[in-house]
Amino acid sequence: MSEEVKRNCNTCKFGMFERCDTLKNNEQYQKIKDNGLFDTGKWEFKENFICDNYKSIYIEYPIEVSKINQDTNMSGFRDDEIGRFVRVRPCAKEYQNKTYLGLYLGELPVGLQISHNSETKELNVRFNINPAIFVFDLKKIIYGCESWWGFIKSEDELRTITDIDIENVWYVKALEALSQEK
């Protein structure tokens, strides 16, 4: 056996019933599987088995690339809001739960998303964008993924973002409910 890491498709790895053609057609596995449902030999075999149908969710190098497609579109669904004032409360401890006045800059790149089509051998590259807010007091850009923020609609909303505001966000409620189930 080679020293490379063995890979199973999800049907091979987790399926109790052998629906994967590669596994069904393997003579060695067929001899083991007839020993019963709870035979450990079946699972040991799968640990060292390479399935033809295995596809990683990650790009595994080396790869062959026939073409690179670049998508430089950065338009976001809030483009009409660019230039509006926002209130922003950065999540990092260094900001001590303080809320700041900011200016919404639109959705700016925070990285790249890259995918590879193994059939066409094309590499697809596009920006990973996130709401960007220039915070006047900090003289820096804070991204939506690292803060609590919202557009200021009236003078009354110039108040700070409180803990109550954060606790009322739907996904915070969902996370709290999940943590209480444990």
C-alpha positions, -999 to 999 in steps of 0.1 A, spaced: 0 0 0 12 35 -7 18 61 20 -8 86 6 -39 95 26 -68 72 17 -101 89 7 -137 76 7 -167 93 -9 -195 100 16 -215 70 5 -185 47 11 -175 63 44 -208 67 61 -233 45 43 -245 13 60 -257 1 27 -232 -1 -1 -246 22 -28 -212 32 -42 -203 14 -74 -166 15 -66 -172 -3 -33 -198 -27 -47 -173 -39 -73 -144 -44 -50 -139 -81 -45 -120 -78 -12 -147 -57 3 -175 -80 -8 -158 -109 11 -156 -88 43 -191 -73 41 -208 -108 42 -194 -112 77 -223 -92 92 -234 -56 98 -212 -50 129 -180 -66 117 -151 -42 124 -132 -55 93 -156 -36 71 -147 -3 88 -110 -10 88 -111 -18 51 -128 16 44 -100 34 63 -75 22 37 -98 24 6 -95 50 -22 -129 56 -39 -130 67 -75 -160 89 -66 -142 109 -38 -143 146 -43 -128 170 -18 -146 202 -9 -111 219 -10 -88 224 -40 -61 197 -37 -29 204 -55 -14 197 -79 -42 206 -104 -43 211 -141 -57 245 -151 -69 252 -187 -83 287 -180 -86 312 -152 -119 330 -150 -118 363 -130 -150 379 -117 -141 414 -106 -177 424 -99 -180 439 -64 -215 452 -66 -234 445 -34 -271 445 -26 -267 477 -6 -249 498 -32 -276 525 -30 -268 530 7 -231 540 1 -223 573 19 -250 569 46 -241 572 83 -240 541 104 -235 533 140 -209 505 145 -198 486 176 -167 466 168 -165 431 184 -128 432 194 -121 436 231 -98 466 224 -128 487 216 -144 480 250 -180 477 237 -180 513 226 -202 524 197 -189 547 170 -202 568 142 -192 556 108 -197 560 70 -209 531 49 -184 526 21 -201 497 4 -190 461 1 -153 458 -3 -130 428 -7 -118 409 24 -102 381 5 -107 358 -25 -130 329 -33 -114 303 -56 -129 272 -70 -117 246 -95 -139 227 -120 -122 193 -124 -142 185 -156 -134 217 -175 -102 223 -156 -112 260 -151 -101 280 -121 -127 306 -110 -115 335 -89 -138 362 -74 -137 387 -45 -151 377 -11 -168 410 -2 -182 423 31 -198 456 43 -170 482 50 -175 511 74 -151 540 78 -150 549 116 -141 585 120 -128 583 156 -106 553 148 -95 565 114 -99 530 101 -122 507 82 -142 482 103 -159 454 83 -194 441 90 -181 407 99 -161 421 128 -188 443 143 -224 450 151 -237 478 129 -268 494 114 -278 524 93 -288 555 111 -324 564 101 -331 592 125 -314 614 151 -329 591 178 -308 563 165 -275 581 173 -277 563 206 -253 534 212 -258 498 202 -267 482 235 -263 446 247 -301 444 244 -299 453 207 -273 425 202 -293 399 222 -324 406 200 -307 396 167 -322 364 154 -289 344 151 -278 354 186 -310 341 199 -306 309 180 -270 304 192 -281 310 228 -309 284 224 -285 258 210 -260 264 238 -288 259 264 -297 225 249 -263 210 260 
